[in-house]
């Protein structure tokens, strides 16, 4: 936390760098403004400047966030959607981001993860293996109906 508050121009420069480094949600930028000690009355003006200069774009953030979490961490749609809601992203942007995830690739990864998890639980009984596999996939954020379909195919 800074001892003194920054001027509007100083804060704007810091936030331009902050937003240029990686895509940010509006809520993250607001949090940063508080951390920088910027006066509350200047927040809206700074944020609107960042949006006008294309440093801050909620739709672009949602697409980048969803794509990254899917490609790198293989999170399911439920978990991605939840995280985006936590970051106060609009429903429109969330829907647009979810459309970026390829359905075929999604199912392929889900099946692969289910196979790997099920195979790793050799020592457990059939029902226990099935339950643990389903719990694992739910924790990863996949939809319950898809999980059931994939795990039932193992039986």
BAMAR-585444 format. One line per field, with one value per residue (C-alpha): residue number from 0; residue in three letters; y, x, z. Coordinates in Angstrom, 2 decimals, always signed. Each point is the difference from the previous one (the first is absolute). Layout:
nr = [NUM; ...]
rest = [ALA; ...]
py = [Y; ...]
px = [X; ...]
pz = [Z; ...]
END
This chain:
nr = [0; 1; 2; 3; 4; 5; 6; 7; 8; 9; 10; 11; 12; 13; 14; 15; 16; 17; 18; 19; 20; 21; 22; 23; 24; 25; 26; 27; 28; 29; 30; 31; 32; 33; 34; 35; 36; 37; 38; 39; 40; 41; 42; 43; 44; 45; 46; 47; 48; 49; 50; 51; 52; 53; 54; 55; 56; 57; 58; 59; 60; 61; 62; 63; 64; 65; 66; 67; 68; 69; 70; 71; 72; 73; 74; 75; 76; 77; 78; 79; 80; 81; 82; 83; 84; 85; 86; 87; 88; 89; 90; 91; 92; 93; 94; 95; 96; 97; 98; 99; 100; 101; 102; 103; 104; 105; 106; 107; 108; 109; 110; 111; 112; 113; 114; 115; 116; 117; 118; 119; 120; 121; 122; 123; 124; 125; 126; 127; 128; 129; 130; 131; 132; 133; 134; 135; 136; 137; 138; 139; 140; 141; 142; 143; 144; 145; 146; 147; 148; 149; 150; 151; 152; 153; 154]
rest = [UNK; UNK; UNK; UNK; UNK; UNK; UNK; UNK; UNK; UNK; UNK; UNK; UNK; UNK; UNK; UNK; UNK; UNK; UNK; UNK; UNK; UNK; UNK; UNK; UNK; UNK; UNK; UNK; UNK; UNK; UNK; UNK; UNK; UNK; UNK; UNK; UNK; UNK; UNK; UNK; UNK; UNK; UNK; UNK; UNK; UNK; UNK; UNK; UNK; UNK; UNK; UNK; UNK; UNK; UNK; UNK; UNK; UNK; UNK; UNK; UNK; UNK; UNK; UNK; UNK; UNK; UNK; UNK; UNK; UNK; UNK; UNK; UNK; UNK; UNK; UNK; UNK; UNK; UNK; UNK; UNK; UNK; UNK; UNK; UNK; UNK; UNK; UNK; UNK; UNK; UNK; UNK; UNK; UNK; UNK; UNK; UNK; UNK; UNK; UNK; UNK; UNK; UNK; UNK; UNK; UNK; UNK; UNK; UNK; UNK; UNK; UNK; UNK; UNK; UNK; UNK; UNK; UNK; UNK; UNK; UNK; UNK; UNK; UNK; UNK; UNK; UNK; UNK; UNK; UNK; UNK; UNK; UNK; UNK; UNK; UNK; UNK; UNK; UNK; UNK; UNK; UNK; UNK; UNK; UNK; UNK; UNK; UNK; UNK; UNK; UNK; UNK; UNK; UNK; UNK]
py = [+0.00; +3.42; +2.65; +2.91; -0.03; +0.32; +2.69; -0.98; +0.09; -2.15; -2.54; -0.07; -0.74; -2.78; -1.53; +0.21; -2.06; -2.35; -0.60; -0.25; -2.76; -2.36; +0.18; +1.22; -0.02; +3.26; -1.24; -0.63; +3.54; +1.45; -2.02; +1.36; +3.56; -0.53; -1.48; +3.01; +2.34; +1.88; +2.24; -1.66; +2.90; -0.65; -3.75; +0.22; +2.52; -2.12; -3.18; +1.69; +1.31; -3.52; -1.33; +2.79; -0.65; -3.74; -1.01; -1.44; -2.16; -2.34; -2.18; -0.45; -0.83; -2.63; -1.72; +0.03; -1.24; -2.82; -1.06; -0.01; -1.93; -2.51; -0.50; +0.10; -1.39; -1.92; +1.55; -0.85; +2.56; +0.06; +1.00; +2.57; +1.56; +0.14; +1.70; +2.57; +0.78; +0.45; +2.62; +1.74; -0.60; +0.54; -2.95; +1.01; -0.17; -3.32; -1.53; +1.34; -1.46; -3.41; -0.15; +0.11; -3.49; -2.63; -2.63; -2.90; +0.85; +0.47; -3.51; -1.50; +1.55; -1.03; -3.63; -0.02; +1.41; -2.51; -2.90; +1.11; +0.53; -3.27; -1.94; +1.58; -1.41; -3.71; -1.05; +1.29; -1.82; +0.75; +2.32; +1.84; +0.51; +1.33; +2.40; +1.29; +0.53; +1.94; +2.12; +0.78; +1.13; +2.09; +1.73; +0.81; +1.80; -2.32; -0.32; -2.86; -1.36; -0.25; -1.61; -2.61; -0.81; -0.42; -2.02; -2.27; -0.91; -1.51; -2.50]
px = [+0.00; +1.32; +0.35; -1.07; -2.60; +1.07; -1.19; -2.47; +2.70; +2.44; -2.71; -1.02; +3.58; +0.35; -3.31; +0.87; +3.09; -2.05; -2.59; +2.58; +1.86; -3.01; -3.75; -1.81; -3.58; -1.63; -0.16; +3.77; +0.66; -2.34; +1.85; +3.31; -1.35; -0.79; +3.47; +1.62; -1.93; -1.77; -2.88; -3.38; -1.30; +2.71; -0.69; -2.72; +1.94; +3.17; -1.89; -1.86; +3.32; +1.45; -3.04; +0.13; +3.69; -0.71; +2.14; -3.06; -2.52; -2.29; -0.89; +3.64; +0.87; -2.76; +1.07; +3.69; -0.74; -2.31; +2.35; +3.02; -1.63; -1.33; +3.21; +2.49; -1.85; -2.81; -2.68; -3.59; -2.62; -1.63; +3.23; +0.93; -3.48; +0.17; +3.41; -1.17; -3.05; +2.35; +1.84; -3.35; +0.05; -3.34; -2.15; +0.31; +3.80; -0.09; -2.22; +2.25; +3.07; -1.67; -0.65; +3.78; +0.41; -0.21; -2.64; +1.87; +3.26; -1.90; -1.45; +3.35; +1.76; -2.84; +0.22; +3.80; -0.07; -2.69; +2.02; +3.20; -1.71; -1.92; +3.15; +1.96; -2.49; +0.70; +0.04; -3.53; -3.27; -2.03; -2.55; +2.69; +2.08; -3.05; -0.91; +3.56; +0.29; -3.28; +1.03; +3.34; -1.65; -2.57; +2.82; +1.58; -3.22; -1.60; -3.79; -1.60; -2.02; +3.14; +1.95; -2.74; -0.06; +3.79; +0.31; -2.97; +1.80; +2.75; -2.40]
pz = [+0.00; -0.94; +2.71; -2.19; -2.72; -3.61; -2.36; -2.68; -2.69; +2.01; +0.74; -3.66; -1.09; +2.56; -1.06; -3.69; +0.74; +2.24; -2.75; -2.80; +1.84; -0.14; -0.52; +3.11; +1.23; +1.02; +3.60; +0.03; -1.21; +2.65; +2.65; -1.30; +0.18; +3.69; +0.56; -1.66; +2.29; -2.79; +1.05; -0.45; -2.10; -2.63; -0.41; -2.67; -2.06; +0.03; -0.88; -2.86; -1.36; +0.10; -1.87; -2.61; -0.64; -0.27; +2.99; +1.71; -1.84; +1.93; -2.99; -0.99; +3.62; +0.26; -3.23; +0.99; +3.53; -1.11; -2.80; +2.28; +2.83; -2.51; -2.02; +2.87; +3.03; -1.74; +2.18; -0.89; -1.00; +3.45; +1.75; -2.66; +0.16; +3.80; -0.05; -2.57; +2.18; +2.96; -2.07; -0.68; -3.75; -1.77; -1.03; -3.67; +0.13; +1.87; -2.70; -2.73; +1.75; +0.40; -3.75; -0.58; +1.52; -2.74; +0.88; -1.61; +1.75; +3.27; -0.14; -1.03; +3.01; +2.33; -1.16; +0.25; +3.53; +1.03; -1.45; +1.75; +3.37; -0.20; -0.90; +2.86; +2.54; -0.69; +3.65; +0.73; -0.63; -3.14; +1.67; +1.98; -3.16; -1.81; +2.85; +0.39; -3.75; -0.08; +3.01; -1.64; -3.24; +1.90; +1.89; -3.36; -0.96; -2.53; -0.32; +1.94; -2.94; -2.17; +2.85; +0.51; -3.70; -0.19; +3.23; -0.86; -3.24; +2.15; +1.52]
END
